[in-house]
Amino acid sequence: MKLPEKLTKLKAYDPITGTYAVRLDANESYFDLPGVLKAKLADKLEQIDLNRYPDPLATEVIEAFAAYYGISADCVTAGNGSDEIITLLLNCFLEKGATLVTVSPDFSMYAFYAGLAELKVEIVQKQENLQLDMDVLIAACQKADAVVFSNPCNPTSLGIPRSEIIRLIEEAPDCLIIVDEAYMDFWDESVLDLVTKYENLIVLRTCSKAIGLAAARMGFAVMDPYKTGLLRAAKSPYNCDAISQTVCAAVLRETSLLQHCRDEIIVQTQRLYTALTELARRYPELLETVYAPRTNFVYIKTAYAHEIYESLLHAGIAVRCFPGGLRICAGTRREHTLLLTELENILQPLN
């Protein structure tokens, strides 16, 4: 039996596995839920009828999400992580052979899912400073069916101002603009409020980053009510399990807690950035550039990325390695101390 090349030529996503004393590789929140809230969640979970299918429309969690962000629930679709949402959008909103624009560097799974959807992928390369030339992107989108990119960007930690996103939306009106705002809780340039103004705009959000519920795998697509109805019709009937729905809905109502955690993560990210910038000042030949973050992680441009990455792993510290760069998520003060001490030990012999 001959299997299709779109399957046989795939390279699986390769996250770090294993046990490490310090995990700064997956851009998760370092805050666990307080014990009091966990106890409240335990009471709610006891009330779930595990022999029954979950709410197919994820009504409660969608309403909680919409209330938290101040938008209409009629514009929201819940998915089993943003990955399911991206897969649905590329397979259902685009025809086979349609052209999808992506940018590089960016989240690698966009092109992965596009391949499975049998789309033509056009990649717009970012500039040497890792910034996106919006004029180049607009020109590409004016000839394409859709574009998808993260803002702020994973892995570079940089952001595109809201005004530039609006320019893209308006100057490429026939292109579906999918903006993945997984890290926008850490910045203030969202276009979430514009989905009913622009029919070609779709915004993605997640509970895995600032909300701190990576284990629950809950993502959301926000768009005008008409397209929301189409996406809800296209998704699997029971795509979000009852446990995740219950947990995410309850946590999304903890507004003060979530805002406190977000603010603290931003502070710790800036402290990490400052410390890494100082290291780069002392070892300029090893750490070329430390980029000012708009996310909960810091990106370092370095020709020694692989060597540093492997040495950190050997010391029990996991970060994410990219060709020519390292992505380091913000953690606790203790984790930062361990990281920075080990980085000093690694850089001194290389210098």
C-alpha positions, -999 to 999 in steps of 0.1 A, spaced: 0 0 0 14 34 -10 9 61 16 8 98 6 40 118 6 24 145 28 25 118 55 56 98 48 78 129 45 67 144 78 91 152 106 74 150 140 74 179 164 103 172 188 97 187 223 121 180 251 113 149 271 127 136 303 131 150 338 151 182 344 155 203 376 148 235 357 123 235 328 125 268 308 119 253 274 81 252 268 70 288 276 47 276 303 37 297 333 58 290 364 27 296 386 8 265 397 -28 270 410 -32 279 447 -43 251 470 -76 269 478 -84 271 441 -74 235 435 -98 224 463 -126 244 446 -118 227 413 -118 193 430 -154 200 442 -164 210 407 -148 179 391 -167 156 415 -199 169 399 -189 158 364 -207 128 350 -178 110 335 -200 86 317 -215 114 297 -202 133 267 -191 169 274 -210 200 263 -203 200 225 -204 238 223 -182 243 254 -207 270 265 -195 277 300 -158 280 291 -166 301 261 -187 325 282 -159 327 308 -133 334 281 -155 361 264 -161 378 298 -124 378 307 -115 395 274 -146 417 271 -158 402 238 -190 385 226 -193 348 232 -209 346 197 -175 352 182 -157 324 201 -150 287 192 -132 265 217 -107 238 206 -85 211 220 -55 235 221 -48 261 194 -33 233 173 -67 218 167 -81 252 158 -52 259 133 -57 225 117 -95 231 113 -89 266 98 -64 254 73 -85 224 62 -119 239 62 -115 276 54 -90 269 25 -93 247 -6 -67 221 -14 -38 239 -33 -46 273 -19 -17 296 -10 -9 301 27 18 327 36 39 320 67 69 339 81 102 327 93 113 324 120 79 316 136 60 287 151 70 257 130 37 239 132 19 263 109 38 249 79 34 214 93 -4 216 94 -4 234 60 13 204 45 -13 180 58 -40 203 43 -22 202 10 -17 239 8 10 258 -11 32 275 15 50 308 7 75 318 34 83 354 40 118 357 56 122 382 84 151 407 83 185 402 99 173 419 131 144 393 132 118 421 125 92 416 99 91 439 68 53 446 67 55 459 31 70 426 20 43 406 39 15 428 25 27 422 -10 28 384 -5 -7 384 11 -22 404 -17 -15 373 -39 -24 347 -13 -55 331 2 -44 333 38 -16 341 62 -8 329 97 18 342 121 22 346 159 22 381 174 41 385 196 64 360 179 74 326 190 104 321 190 118 356 186 98 373 215 93 404 193 60 420 184 42 437 155 23 469 166 -15 469 163 -13 496 137 8 475 114 -16 445 117 -45 468 108 -26 480 78 -21 443 67 -58 436 72 -69 466 52 -44 463 23 -49 426 18 -87 424 21 -91 392 1 -66 373 23 -76 356 55 -55 371 82 -49 346 111 -31 362 140 -20 338 167 -20 359 199 -9 331 223 15 356 240 -6 388 237 -15 387 274 21 399 280 17 429 256 -10 454 248 -12 455 210 -40 430 205 -65 431 176 -90 409 194 -116 437 195 -115 441 157 -129 407 146 -164 421 139 -150 451 121 -129 431 96 -144 399 81 -109 387 70 -95 386 105 -92 356 128 -75 358 162 -63 328 182 -58 326 219 -48 299 244 -50 290 281 -15 275 280 6 306 286 -5 335 308 -36 316 320 -12 289 332 -33 258 321 -10 241 296 -21 207 309 -58 215 300 -51 220 263 -77 246 256 -75 271 227 -99 296 212 -106 311 177 -122 345 177 -139 359 145 -172 373 134 -203 354 143 -209 341 108 -175 324 105 -178 313 141 -209 294 132 -191 277 103 -161 267 124 -184 253 151 -201 232 125 -168 219 111 -152 209 144 -157 175 160 -189 174 181 -172 167 215 -137 181 208 -131 196 243 -134 172 273 -155 180 303 -126 182 327 -107 208 307 -139 228 302 -146 228 339 -111 237 350 -106 265 324 -140 281 330 -134 283 367 -98 296 364 -109 322 338 -132 337 364 -103 343 388 -96 376 372 -75 391 400 -53 360 403 -47 358 366 -37 395 364 -14 391 393 3 361 378 6 379 344 22 410 360 46 389 380 57 369 349 63 402 330 85 414 359 105 381 360 108 382 322 123 416 323 147 406 351 158 376 330 163 399 300 184 423 320 206 395 334 211 379 300 218 413 285 246 418 311 260 384 302 260 394 265 278 426 273 306 405 290 307 378 264 298 397 231 316 372 209 294 343 223 260 360 228 255 382 198 221 397 206 195 395 234 161 406 221 138 428 243 108 405 249 71 411 244 64 376 257 72 354 288 105 343 272 137 358 259 155 350 227 192 351 223 210 351 190 242 330 192 264 309 170 270 287 200 233 278 206 238 240 203 268 239 225 252 260 252 219 241 249 236 207 254 257 219 283 226 232 300 208 199 295 238 181 310 234 204 341 197 196 344 184 228 328 161 226 297 158 256 273 148 255 236 174 254 209 170 269 174 194 272 145 215 302 157 195 310 188 182 300 222 147 306 236 146 308 274 113 310 293 109 331 324 109 311 356 112 317 393 140 336 408 156 304 420 154 289 385 170 321 370 198 319 396 206 283 386 204 292 349 226 322 351 252 304 373 254 276 348 255 299 318 285 316 334 302 283 338 296 274 302 306 307 286 339 312 305 357 282 288 342 292 254 354 328 256 
